[in-house]
Amino acid sequence: MAKDYQQDFGSIITSKTSFIDEIINLARKSSIFYLLFGLACCGIELMQTGGPRADIDRFGSVPRATPRQSDLMIVAGTLTYKMAERCRLLYEQMAEPKYVISMGSCASCGGLFQYAYSVCKGVDKLIPVDIYVPGCPPRPEALTEGLMRVQDKIVRERWFTARQRIGQAEPSLGVDYKVLA
Amino acid sequence: MTFEEIQQRLAAKFGERIGALAPANKDASLVVPPGDVVEICRFLKDDPDLAFDCLMNLSSVDWPKKNQIEVVYHLWSYAKQHAFILKAQLDRAKPEIASLEPVWKAADWLEREQYDLMGIQFQGHPDLRRIMMPDDWVGHPLRKDYAEQTQWHNITTTRENSLEGYVRLDELKKKAAEAAAAKKEVLQ
């Protein structure tokens, strides 16, 4: 995967519009602000990922305290039913384009609390998830890897080229957006 | 004071309403009539020799065969450094008991928890709402006969096993290799 990522940098520019897309995506992928949404022990690893050793600030990724300024939601930890509604609300408050990382086995599938009465069995029952990071909890390296996969996804998106084909589905996008005016 | 001394003290005050400690050898507790809980607890708190100023824990046990729900009160005295355990047995079909919130403020959330998970109605409680589960949840999860609803707010409460029907690629290859070897043997 790392090789693919480098190839994206070295892609052949065929037109001005694709060049503009490259520039836009370079800016977007280097400023993924994530929503601080630590729910359980994964939240501690999330803090470590932002700390000096793993330091995802070197990818231009910094925590935001409000969903309205965030591009990425990292659901870190056990999601209870009571929190599930709030989680959906926070996701809906984020501005498009938005991405979701499900961090840890609890957020991905309920994990350890598979038969518990109070835990939602996976955040993907509520909101679309882009990247699943397994682990209990995942190490900061794993979360950094997850962030890089989100960057891969962003790099592949075509905004300017897509604008010229308004109304058509854009297959190169991760999500099946229809580009509107 | 020991458990026995506290029990004797209560028996002297309340007479026949106070039974014997059970079991006598270890972890003794006292079963009290549900109607008298507030009166007994107020005495335990206000008496200068007993001085139970702390409600350590309030929990409950479900006994479906005995058809009862047992409320357990763990008391502690910071002043005298002694503990005591009270139990009250309620009818399982309609578990109701007076709230201890007027005696110890700590009972507020503990009673809400027991109401939420076990469905005990605490009469006289100022704010008896669910504390852990969502407000519109159906049922009380710690009852022995609890059956979880299949979905809540369009979220299904179970997750299908994604490993069901999952076949490992290396096992498939191994099987194919074994089959090929068997074929070879037959040919030879």
Boltz contact constraints between the chains, C-beta under 6 A:
constraints:
  - contact:
      token1: [A, 81]
      token2: [B, 134]
      max_distance: 6.0
  - contact:
      token1: [A, 81]
      token2: [B, 152]
      max_distance: 6.0
  - contact:
      token1: [A, 82]
      token2: [B, 134]
      max_distance: 6.0
  - contact:
      token1: [A, 109]
      token2: [B, 159]
      max_distance: 6.0
  - contact:
      token1: [A, 110]
      token2: [B, 159]
      max_distance: 6.0
  - contact:
      token1: [A, 117]
      token2: [B, 141]
      max_distance: 6.0
  - contact:
      token1: [A, 117]
      token2: [B, 148]
      max_distance: 6.0
  - contact:
      token1: [A, 121]
      token2: [B, 159]
      max_distance: 6.0
  - contact:
      token1: [A, 122]
      token2: [B, 159]
      max_distance: 6.0
  - contact:
      token1: [A, 125]
      token2: [B, 155]
      max_distance: 6.0
